[in-house]
Amino acid sequence: QSVLTQPPSVSAAPGQKVTISCSGSSSNIGNNYVSWYQQLPGTAPKLLIYENNKRPSGIPDRFSGSKSGTSATLGITGLQTGDEADYYCGTWDTSLSAGVFGGGTKLTVL
Amino acid sequence: EVQLVQSGAEVKKPGESLKISCKGSGYSFTSYWIGWVRQMPGKGLEWMGIIYPGDSDTRYSPSFQGQVTISADKSISTAYLQWSSLKASDTAMYYCARHIAVAPAHNWFDPWGQGTLVTVSS
């Protein structure tokens, strides 16, 4: 069982918007920065969002991140079939003195 | 271009030892932490540990402490993940990634290696 909780799956139609939640505690999300990763089928994960809401160069502004309290959210607008992937949140856990990931959310673009 | 290139797939028997590698290029290898992440078949990502090649400072997740050893050879810009006695439950894809740490609790992984598939079966 993961330290961070994500919904196992979400789905939406092409062109629509979807949000993926990541819930933690004061020892992780509540006091540390959150990052998000996209894992397309059969490939390595790729950084999507860092420092809660910053996008690396090359990541379109359709992807956004936010954090409030002990939860974080990844938003994706203008959904495309190419966005179908697993999405993971990650952060540092001060109690564990180690990093942690969420269990992952599978996005289906119907 | 910053790149991490991992060693190839391995098939081992239970009880055997193994060391897989991750070679960094395109950046100062000794100035960034390198991390290892496990992904068991059909499962999510698990944070294993990180190493700072500059001084070999190493941190492990409690779940992996004592189960694996992380090391680095800065002279060849390569990090390693090793097992002394593999178990069937070690079957997984293992990723290395550059761990960017602005502060101890302010960090992220970027970029990631292509992954090394380890299969342990009798």
Interface residues (C-beta under 8 A of the other chain):
Chain A: S2 N31 N32 Y33 S35 Y37 Q39 A44 P45 K46 L47 Y50 E51 P56 D86 Y88 G90 W92 T94 L96 S97 A98 G99 V100 F101 G102 G103 G104
Chain B: G35 V37 G44 L45 E46 W47 G49 I50 R59 Y60 S61 P62 Y95 A97 I100 P104 A105 H106 N107 W108 F109 D110 P111 W112 G113 Q114 G115
